[in-house]
Amino acid sequence: TLALGFEGKLRDPAPSGGFDREYSPSGADNTDDRPYVTITHQVGRTIDAENVVIKDGSGNEITWSAVWTGGPEVYAQEYVHIDGFGSDGALDPICEAGQVYVVVLEDDDGNSLIVNEWEAPSDPDLPPGSPSDSDGDGIPDWC
């Protein structure tokens, strides 16, 4: 790089990592059968939990550290459970197909990189008799 004059232009590599997601439209194993998505940091280097931001389609956002209780860093195979309640209550709850959650990596200089975008493939489908579905249509009462 010195010979070609690029020594001042090269930067550290962009953060790497793969994030996977899994949707549970029935809310199985969640409080009040709330539909949720599990976002997992599958592979890649350890990331500062403050630099992983999850945004919804309305522009609301939270950091991974606001939801994750595992410490200040995100290691491969760690995950967050997003349903729009509790620690991630700043985000919209999942109420219909097409709703979006986006995972963004940010650095200390204000640069950002979208590393994953999830779109609900279907409406919620709560089980019969769910405490969150008083009219039995499978859609949560708060929607």
VENGIHU-V465127 format. One record per pair of residues at least 24 apart in sequence whose C-alpha atoms are under 10 Angstrom apart, sorted by the first residue. I is the first residue (numbers start at 1). J is the second residue. If there is no record, write none. Layout:
BEGIN
i=I j=J
i=I j=J
END
This chain:
BEGIN
i=14 j=105
i=14 j=107
i=14 j=111
i=14 j=112
i=14 j=113
i=15 j=44
i=15 j=45
i=15 j=46
i=15 j=47
i=15 j=105
i=15 j=106
i=15 j=107
i=15 j=112
i=15 j=113
i=15 j=115
i=16 j=43
i=16 j=44
i=16 j=45
i=16 j=46
i=16 j=47
i=16 j=105
i=16 j=113
i=16 j=115
i=17 j=41
i=17 j=42
i=17 j=43
i=17 j=44
i=17 j=45
i=17 j=46
i=17 j=47
i=17 j=75
i=17 j=76
i=17 j=105
i=17 j=115
i=17 j=116
i=18 j=42
i=18 j=43
i=18 j=44
i=18 j=45
i=18 j=76
i=18 j=77
i=18 j=115
i=18 j=116
i=19 j=43
i=19 j=44
i=19 j=76
i=19 j=77
i=19 j=78
i=19 j=79
i=19 j=103
i=19 j=115
i=19 j=116
i=19 j=117
i=20 j=77
i=20 j=79
i=20 j=115
i=20 j=116
i=20 j=117
i=20 j=118
i=21 j=79
i=21 j=80
i=21 j=81
i=21 j=116
i=21 j=117
i=21 j=118
i=22 j=81
i=22 j=118
i=22 j=120
i=23 j=81
i=23 j=82
i=23 j=118
i=23 j=119
i=23 j=120
i=23 j=121
i=23 j=122
i=23 j=124
i=24 j=83
i=24 j=120
i=24 j=122
i=24 j=124
i=24 j=125
i=24 j=126
i=25 j=94
i=25 j=95
i=25 j=96
i=25 j=97
i=25 j=120
i=25 j=121
i=25 j=122
i=25 j=123
i=25 j=124
i=25 j=125
i=25 j=126
i=25 j=127
i=25 j=138
i=25 j=139
i=26 j=123
i=26 j=124
i=26 j=125
i=26 j=126
i=26 j=127
i=26 j=128
i=26 j=130
i=26 j=138
i=26 j=139
i=26 j=140
i=27 j=83
i=27 j=124
i=27 j=125
i=27 j=126
i=27 j=127
i=27 j=130
i=27 j=140
i=28 j=126
i=28 j=127
i=30 j=81
i=30 j=83
i=31 j=83
i=31 j=85
i=31 j=131
i=31 j=132
i=32 j=126
i=32 j=130
i=32 j=131
i=32 j=132
i=32 j=133
i=32 j=140
i=33 j=124
i=33 j=125
i=33 j=126
i=33 j=127
i=33 j=130
i=33 j=131
i=33 j=132
i=33 j=133
i=33 j=140
i=34 j=82
i=34 j=83
i=34 j=84
i=34 j=85
i=34 j=93
i=34 j=94
i=34 j=95
i=34 j=124
i=34 j=125
i=34 j=126
i=34 j=130
i=34 j=131
i=34 j=132
i=34 j=133
i=34 j=139
i=34 j=140
i=35 j=82
i=35 j=83
i=35 j=84
i=35 j=93
i=35 j=94
i=35 j=95
i=35 j=123
i=35 j=124
i=35 j=125
i=35 j=126
i=35 j=139
i=35 j=140
i=36 j=81
i=36 j=82
i=36 j=83
i=36 j=84
i=36 j=85
i=36 j=93
i=36 j=94
i=36 j=120
i=36 j=124
i=37 j=80
i=37 j=81
i=37 j=82
i=37 j=83
i=37 j=84
i=37 j=94
i=37 j=101
i=37 j=118
i=37 j=119
i=37 j=120
i=38 j=79
i=38 j=80
i=38 j=81
i=38 j=82
i=38 j=83
i=39 j=77
i=39 j=78
i=39 j=79
i=39 j=80
i=39 j=81
i=39 j=82
i=39 j=101
i=39 j=103
i=39 j=116
i=39 j=118
i=40 j=74
i=40 j=75
i=40 j=76
i=40 j=77
i=40 j=78
i=40 j=79
i=40 j=80
i=40 j=81
i=41 j=74
i=41 j=75
i=41 j=76
i=41 j=77
i=41 j=78
i=41 j=79
i=41 j=80
i=42 j=75
i=42 j=76
i=42 j=77
i=42 j=78
i=42 j=79
i=43 j=75
i=43 j=76
i=43 j=77
i=43 j=78
i=44 j=74
i=44 j=75
i=44 j=76
i=44 j=77
i=45 j=74
i=45 j=75
i=45 j=76
i=46 j=73
i=46 j=74
i=46 j=75
i=46 j=76
i=47 j=72
i=47 j=73
i=47 j=74
i=47 j=75
i=47 j=76
i=47 j=105
i=48 j=72
i=48 j=73
i=48 j=74
i=48 j=75
i=48 j=105
i=48 j=106
i=48 j=107
i=49 j=73
i=49 j=74
i=49 j=75
i=49 j=105
i=50 j=74
i=50 j=105
i=50 j=106
i=50 j=107
i=50 j=108
i=51 j=104
i=51 j=105
i=51 j=106
i=51 j=107
i=51 j=108
i=51 j=110
i=51 j=112
i=52 j=103
i=52 j=104
i=52 j=105
i=52 j=106
i=52 j=107
i=52 j=112
i=52 j=113
i=52 j=114
i=52 j=115
i=53 j=102
i=53 j=103
i=53 j=104
i=53 j=105
i=53 j=106
i=53 j=112
i=53 j=114
i=54 j=82
i=54 j=88
i=54 j=91
i=54 j=101
i=54 j=102
i=54 j=103
i=54 j=104
i=54 j=105
i=54 j=114
i=54 j=116
i=54 j=117
i=55 j=90
i=55 j=91
i=55 j=92
i=55 j=100
i=55 j=101
i=55 j=102
i=55 j=103
i=55 j=104
i=55 j=117
i=56 j=84
i=56 j=90
i=56 j=91
i=56 j=92
i=56 j=93
i=56 j=94
i=56 j=99
i=56 j=100
i=56 j=101
i=56 j=102
i=56 j=103
i=56 j=117
i=56 j=118
i=56 j=119
i=57 j=91
i=57 j=92
i=57 j=98
i=57 j=99
i=57 j=100
i=57 j=101
i=57 j=102
i=57 j=119
i=58 j=91
i=58 j=92
i=58 j=99
i=58 j=100
i=58 j=101
i=59 j=91
i=59 j=92
i=59 j=101
i=59 j=102
i=60 j=89
i=60 j=90
i=60 j=91
i=60 j=92
i=60 j=101
i=61 j=88
i=61 j=89
i=61 j=90
i=61 j=91
i=61 j=92
i=61 j=101
i=61 j=102
i=61 j=103
i=62 j=87
i=62 j=88
i=62 j=89
i=62 j=90
i=62 j=91
i=62 j=103
i=63 j=88
i=63 j=103
i=63 j=104
i=63 j=105
i=64 j=88
i=64 j=103
i=92 j=143
i=93 j=140
i=93 j=142
i=93 j=143
i=94 j=119
i=94 j=120
i=94 j=122
i=94 j=123
i=94 j=124
i=94 j=139
i=94 j=140
i=94 j=142
i=94 j=143
i=95 j=120
i=95 j=122
i=95 j=123
i=95 j=124
i=95 j=125
i=95 j=139
i=95 j=140
i=95 j=141
i=95 j=142
i=95 j=143
i=96 j=120
i=96 j=121
i=96 j=122
i=96 j=123
i=96 j=124
i=96 j=125
i=96 j=139
i=96 j=140
i=96 j=143
i=97 j=121
i=97 j=122
i=97 j=123
i=97 j=124
i=98 j=122
i=98 j=123
i=99 j=123
END
